[in-house]
Amino acid sequence: MEARTKSTIFEGSAARVFQFYLQNSDEHTAVVRFLEDHLPAEFKRMAADKNELAVLGVGSGGGEVDVQILSLLQSTFSTLPITADIVEGSVELLANFKALVRKTESLQKIPFTWHVMSSEDYIKQINGLKTYDFIHLIQMIYYVDDLTESIKFYHSILKKNGSLVIIIEKTGRSWDTLWRTSEELEDNETPRYRSSEDVLASLKTLGLKYEEYSIPNTFDITECFDPNSTIGQGLLCYLTSTPDFYKSFTPQIRSDILKLIRSKCSTEKDGKILFDNCLSCVFVHA
Ligand SMILES: C[S@@+](CC[C@H](N)C(=O)[O-])C[C@H]1O[C@@H](n2cnc3c(N)ncnc32)[C@H](O)[C@@H]1O
């Protein structure tokens, strides 16, 4: 992969666009619902014979999903001490995460260690010295420099019976179609687009066992087709990873992208245009 000049860490406008997207989509609701259904069994397998549990979140953003995972872990094992390490380079999103922890009564007993840095710097710094029972990389593995090496590293720091969970856009679904079809969306400042098949290929190369699940969800993009809509513009910025959809592309390219989104990435229901945001969740065991 070519060297990148732009940081992938969500700071400033990237953090704002991401938060806007979260407010206007059901992604977190779908992810949390899926985890609530699948994690209790995973936690029981992972915690057998243990007297404490160590969790690592990488690229956790504002921590909305992390807080739900930790609360779920706590309610599954009310007497086991839990620690949380968080690797996230965005100072802004980490401030939101810390505020969320402060106001979540049930998390006050969990000691948090904040690593304000990229995954690459964490890998160099920690050098495999600390190990974890549960590691999650949720919607962030697009941004790591070396996919296979990152997975290899995080798998290598799992404790006995530990689990590594990766959530990423599913190959062949809308996000994948949009990013693989629209060459204009990729430049040498944007990381090469990845989806679930890339993760599975790395796992196969490493000879690791995994289970893959789907997390279906859609979000309403009807307003993307109204050039005067602020919501529509905000969502288009997130979908195309640009600070301003209308200033970033020529009218022809904008029209091609909108046509692709409408015809190949969405369905229409009750007068609404719904973007198919199906995710893949991959469980990898120690
Ligand atoms: C799409 S957000 C996902 C945040 C969170 N996991 C969630 O699902 O809400 C991607 C996150 O990865 C972080 N990130 C980007 N590049 C990273 C890297 N190289 N190492 C660690 N985190 C990174 C960003 O700052 C951002 O918070």
Ligand as a Chemical Component Dictionary entry (heavy atoms), coordinates in Angstrom:
data_LIG
# 
_chem_comp.id                   LIG 
_chem_comp.type                 NON-POLYMER 
_chem_comp.pdbx_formal_charge   0 
_chem_comp.three_letter_code    LIG 
# 
loop_
_chem_comp_atom.comp_id 
_chem_comp_atom.atom_id 
_chem_comp_atom.alt_atom_id 
_chem_comp_atom.type_symbol 
_chem_comp_atom.charge 
_chem_comp_atom.model_Cartn_x 
_chem_comp_atom.model_Cartn_y 
_chem_comp_atom.model_Cartn_z 
_chem_comp_atom.pdbx_ordinal 
LIG C1  C1  C 0  -15.728 4.478 11.803 1  
LIG S1  S1  S 1  -15.014 4.915 13.346 2  
LIG C2  C2  C 0  -15.568 3.591 14.399 3  
LIG C3  C3  C 0  -15.612 3.980 15.839 4  
LIG C4  C4  C 0  -16.244 2.947 16.767 5  
LIG N1  N1  N 0  -15.531 1.689 16.765 6  
LIG C5  C5  C 0  -17.701 2.734 16.399 7  
LIG O1  O1  O 0  -18.023 1.691 15.798 8  
LIG O2  O2  O -1 -18.492 3.623 16.677 9  
LIG C6  C6  C 0  -13.301 4.539 13.105 10 
LIG C7  C7  C 0  -12.450 4.894 14.305 11 
LIG O3  O3  O 0  -11.139 4.376 14.083 12 
LIG C8  C8  C 0  -10.196 5.350 14.489 13 
LIG N2  N2  N 0  -8.961  5.083 13.721 14 
LIG C9  C9  C 0  -8.647  5.452 12.470 15 
LIG N3  N3  N 0  -7.436  5.026 12.122 16 
LIG C10 C10 C 0  -6.958  4.327 13.187 17 
LIG C11 C11 C 0  -5.744  3.634 13.447 18 
LIG N4  N4  N 0  -4.774  3.549 12.525 19 
LIG N5  N5  N 0  -5.592  3.077 14.664 20 
LIG C12 C12 C 0  -6.579  3.147 15.608 21 
LIG N6  N6  N 0  -7.755  3.784 15.405 22 
LIG C13 C13 C 0  -7.938  4.366 14.211 23 
LIG C14 C14 C 0  -10.853 6.688 14.174 24 
LIG O4  O4  O 0  -10.280 7.755 14.897 25 
LIG C15 C15 C 0  -12.297 6.397 14.531 26 
LIG O5  O5  O 0  -12.559 6.688 15.869 27 
# 
loop_
_chem_comp_bond.comp_id 
_chem_comp_bond.atom_id_1 
_chem_comp_bond.atom_id_2 
_chem_comp_bond.value_order 
_chem_comp_bond.pdbx_ordinal 
LIG C1  S1  SING 1  
LIG S1  C2  SING 2  
LIG S1  C6  SING 3  
LIG C2  C3  SING 4  
LIG C3  C4  SING 5  
LIG C4  N1  SING 6  
LIG C4  C5  SING 7  
LIG C5  O1  DOUB 8  
LIG C5  O2  SING 9  
LIG C6  C7  SING 10 
LIG C7  O3  SING 11 
LIG C7  C15 SING 12 
LIG O3  C8  SING 13 
LIG C8  N2  SING 14 
LIG C8  C14 SING 15 
LIG N2  C9  SING 16 
LIG N2  C13 SING 17 
LIG C9  N3  DOUB 18 
LIG N3  C10 SING 19 
LIG C10 C11 SING 20 
LIG C10 C13 DOUB 21 
LIG C11 N4  SING 22 
LIG C11 N5  DOUB 23 
LIG N5  C12 SING 24 
LIG C12 N6  DOUB 25 
LIG N6  C13 SING 26 
LIG C14 O4  SING 27 
LIG C14 C15 SING 28 
LIG C15 O5  SING 29 
# 
